[in-house]
Amino acid sequence: VVKPAFIHIFPYSKREGTKAYSMEGHISERIKQQRVKKFEMLSDKLHSEYVARFKGKSANVLFESTVKSAGSQMLMEGYTENYIRIVAPYNEELIGKIVEVTI
């Protein structure tokens, strides 16, 4: 079974000048948003399962210079080669470097 790590979700929106614009049976905005919410929940579940498969394993992370605060702690983030986001205490020396971490 192949499972995606995450899903890009966007609702259909009518575009003037397209064949679909004048077609009947368009879905209401309320139903579109309900469907988007369901897919977002599925995407979150799939991504959590994907990340859990790598927990405790080593991975290379490219850290970015983005600084975020969590209360009084400054944080930075980076991504593994398989696009798992890693959050770590901010360390200017890690910016732009690839560092091995345990997920």
C-alpha positions in Angstrom: 0.0 0.0 0.0 1.4 3.4 -1.0 0.4 6.3 1.3 1.3 9.9 0.6 3.2 11.8 3.2 1.0 14.8 2.8 -1.7 16.1 0.4 -1.9 19.5 -1.3 -5.5 20.5 -1.0 -7.3 23.3 -2.7 -11.0 23.7 -3.6 -12.1 24.2 -7.2 -13.0 27.7 -8.0 -14.8 28.9 -11.2 -12.7 30.7 -13.7 -14.3 32.9 -16.4 -13.5 31.8 -19.9 -13.3 28.1 -19.1 -15.8 25.4 -20.2 -16.4 24.5 -16.5 -17.5 28.0 -15.7 -20.8 27.7 -17.4 -21.5 24.0 -16.5 -24.3 23.1 -14.2 -24.0 21.4 -10.8 -21.4 23.5 -9.1 -20.8 22.6 -5.4 -21.7 25.2 -2.8 -18.9 26.9 -0.9 -20.1 25.4 2.3 -19.7 21.8 0.9 -16.4 22.7 -0.6 -15.1 23.9 2.7 -16.4 20.7 4.5 -14.6 18.6 2.0 -11.4 20.6 2.3 -11.5 20.2 6.1 -11.9 16.4 5.7 -8.9 16.2 3.4 -6.9 18.4 5.7 -7.6 16.0 8.6 -6.6 13.0 6.4 -3.4 14.8 5.3 -2.5 15.5 9.0 -3.1 11.9 9.9 -1.0 10.6 6.9 1.8 13.0 7.7 1.9 12.0 11.4 2.0 8.4 10.4 4.8 9.1 7.9 6.9 11.0 10.5 6.3 8.3 13.1 8.0 5.8 10.8 11.3 7.7 11.2 11.1 8.4 14.9 14.4 7.4 16.6 16.3 7.3 13.3 19.1 9.5 12.1 18.6 12.0 9.3 20.4 14.9 7.7 18.7 18.3 8.3 19.4 21.5 6.5 18.7 24.3 9.0 17.3 27.6 7.9 17.8 31.0 9.4 14.2 31.5 10.3 13.8 32.4 14.0 10.6 31.7 15.8 9.8 32.2 19.4 8.0 29.8 21.7 7.6 31.8 24.9 11.1 32.8 25.9 12.8 30.2 23.8 14.1 31.1 20.3 13.7 28.3 17.8 14.8 27.5 14.2 13.6 24.9 11.8 15.0 22.8 9.0 14.0 19.9 6.8 15.3 16.4 6.4 16.0 15.0 2.9 12.5 13.5 2.9 10.9 16.8 4.0 10.3 16.2 7.7 10.3 19.5 9.5 12.6 19.6 12.5 12.4 22.3 15.2 15.5 23.0 17.3 16.7 25.6 19.7 18.1 28.5 17.7 21.8 28.3 17.0 23.2 30.8 14.5 26.1 28.4 13.7 23.7 25.9 12.2 22.2 28.2 9.6 22.7 26.8 6.1 24.5 23.7 7.4 23.4 20.1 7.1 23.5 18.4 10.5 22.7 14.8 11.4 20.0 14.6 14.0 17.8 11.9 15.6 14.2 12.3 14.8 
